[in-house]
Amino acid sequence: MVTKTVSASDLRSNLADALDAVNEDEILIVTRRGKKERAIIDLDKLEDLLAANDPTYLKTIKEARDSKEYFSHEEVFGDI
């Protein structure tokens, strides 16, 4: 994951360009007076991070891995 840093004043002047520059693999760190204060992150990446820290989600993954029930590629995706 790549991080880029931008000052709040530069961000204010170039918000559209900054938002366009953020993608799935980048985080934009916003600074004020040289101190890191906030981050702008791709929404899909944020959702992945939130899910990865959700105990309920992690429990369902463990249960699925412990399960002896498996599906073939064809059962899940059909004839793609």
Backbone hydrogen bonds in HBPLUS format (Angstrom, degrees):
<---DONOR---> <-ACCEPTOR-->    atom                        ^
c    i                          cat <-CA-CA->   ^        H-A-AA   ^      H-
h    n   atom  resd res      DA  || num        DHA   H-A  angle D-A-AA Bond
n    s   type  num  typ     dist DA aas  dist angle  dist       angle   num
A0002-VAL N   A0025-ASP O   2.74 MM  23  6.02 165.9  1.76 172.0 168.7     1
A0027-ILE N   A0002-VAL O   2.83 MM  25  6.33 143.1  1.97 153.4 164.8     2
A0004-LYS N   A0027-ILE O   2.92 MM  23  6.35 156.9  1.98 160.0 166.3     3
A0029-ILE N   A0004-LYS O   2.68 MM  25  5.98 170.7  1.69 169.4 168.5     4
A0006-VAL N   A0029-ILE O   2.85 MM  23  6.21 155.4  1.91 170.2 175.2     5
A0031-THR N   A0006-VAL O   2.91 MM  25  6.18 155.4  1.97 146.0 152.2     6
A0011-LEU N   A0007-SER O   2.86 MM   4  6.09 156.9  1.91 152.6 160.2     7
A0008-ALA N   A0031-THR O   2.80 MM  23  5.75 141.0  1.95 172.6 166.2     8
A0012-ARG N   A0008-ALA O   2.91 MM   4  6.08 155.5  1.97 145.5 151.6     9
A0013-SER N   A0009-SER O   3.21 MM   4  6.44 149.7  2.31 139.8 147.0    10
A0014-ASN N   A0010-ASP O   2.96 MM   4  6.09 135.2  2.16 142.7 155.1    11
A0014-ASN N   A0011-LEU O   3.14 MM   3  5.06 128.8  2.42  93.6 107.4    12
A0018-ALA N   A0014-ASN O   2.96 MM   4  6.13 158.7  2.01 156.6 163.4    13
A0019-LEU N   A0015-LEU O   2.89 MM   4  6.12 164.9  1.92 161.2 164.2    14
A0020-ASP N   A0016-ALA O   3.01 MM   4  6.20 154.4  2.08 145.6 152.8    15
A0021-ALA N   A0017-ASP O   3.02 MM   4  6.18 135.5  2.22 139.2 150.9    16
A0021-ALA N   A0018-ALA O   3.12 MM   3  5.08 128.3  2.40  93.6 107.4    17
A0022-VAL N   A0019-LEU O   3.35 MM   3  5.46 143.9  2.49  99.0 108.1    18
A0026-GLU N   A0023-ASN O   3.18 MM   3  5.39 171.8  2.19 115.7 117.9    19
A0028-LEU N   A0040-ILE O   2.87 MM  12  4.97 172.2  1.87 155.1 155.4    20
A0040-ILE N   A0028-LEU O   2.72 MM  12  4.97 153.0  1.79 143.4 153.0    21
A0030-VAL N   A0038-ARG O   2.88 MM   8  5.10 166.3  1.90 131.7 136.3    22
A0037-GLU N   A0030-VAL O   2.92 MM   7  5.95 173.7  1.92 162.5 163.5    23
A0038-ARG N   A0030-VAL O   3.31 MM   8  5.10 167.1  2.33 138.7 142.0    24
A0032-ARG N   A0035-LYS O   2.95 MM   3  5.32 154.8  2.01 144.6 148.0    25
A0035-LYS N   A0032-ARG O   2.94 MM   3  5.32 167.7  1.95 118.3 121.2    26
A0046-LEU N   A0042-ASP O   2.96 MM   4  6.28 156.6  2.02 154.4 161.8    27
A0047-GLU N   A0043-LEU O   2.95 MM   4  6.21 161.4  1.99 152.8 157.0    28
A0048-ASP N   A0044-ASP O   3.03 MM   4  6.29 152.5  2.11 143.8 151.3    29
A0049-LEU N   A0045-LYS O   2.94 MM   4  6.23 157.7  1.99 151.0 156.8    30
A0050-LEU N   A0046-LEU O   2.89 MM   4  6.14 159.8  1.93 154.8 160.3    31
A0051-ALA N   A0047-GLU O   2.95 MM   4  6.09 160.1  1.99 146.3 151.8    32
A0052-ALA N   A0048-ASP O   2.93 MM   4  6.08 155.3  1.99 146.6 153.6    33
A0053-ASN N   A0050-LEU O   3.20 MM   3  5.33 146.9  2.32  99.6 109.1    34
A0054-ASP N   A0051-ALA O   3.09 MM   3  5.07 167.7  2.11 108.2 111.4    35
A0058-LEU N   A0054-ASP O   2.97 MM   4  6.26 165.4  1.99 161.1 165.6    36
A0059-LYS N   A0055-PRO O   2.92 MM   4  6.04 148.7  2.02 142.6 151.0    37
A0060-THR N   A0056-THR O   3.06 MM   4  6.39 154.7  2.13 148.5 154.4    38
A0061-ILE N   A0057-TYR O   3.09 MM   4  6.41 150.0  2.18 148.2 156.5    39
A0062-LYS N   A0058-LEU O   3.05 MM   4  6.32 161.3  2.09 147.9 152.4    40
A0063-GLU N   A0059-LYS O   2.92 MM   4  6.19 162.2  1.96 152.0 156.9    41
A0064-ALA N   A0060-THR O   2.95 MM   4  6.07 155.1  2.02 141.6 148.3    42
A0065-ARG N   A0061-ILE O   2.92 MM   4  6.19 156.8  1.97 151.0 157.3    43
A0066-ASP N   A0062-LYS O   2.91 MM   4  6.11 150.4  2.00 149.3 157.6    44
A0067-SER N   A0063-GLU O   3.00 MM   4  6.06 127.5  2.28 138.5 151.6    45
A0067-SER N   A0064-ALA O   3.29 MM   3  5.08 136.7  2.49  91.0 102.7    46
A0076-VAL N   A0072-SER O   3.14 MM   4  6.45 149.6  2.24 147.7 155.4    47
A0077-PHE N   A0073-HIS O   2.79 MM   4  5.89 174.9  1.79 161.6 163.4    48
A0078-GLY N   A0074-GLU O   2.71 MM   4  4.43 138.9  1.88 119.3 128.9    49
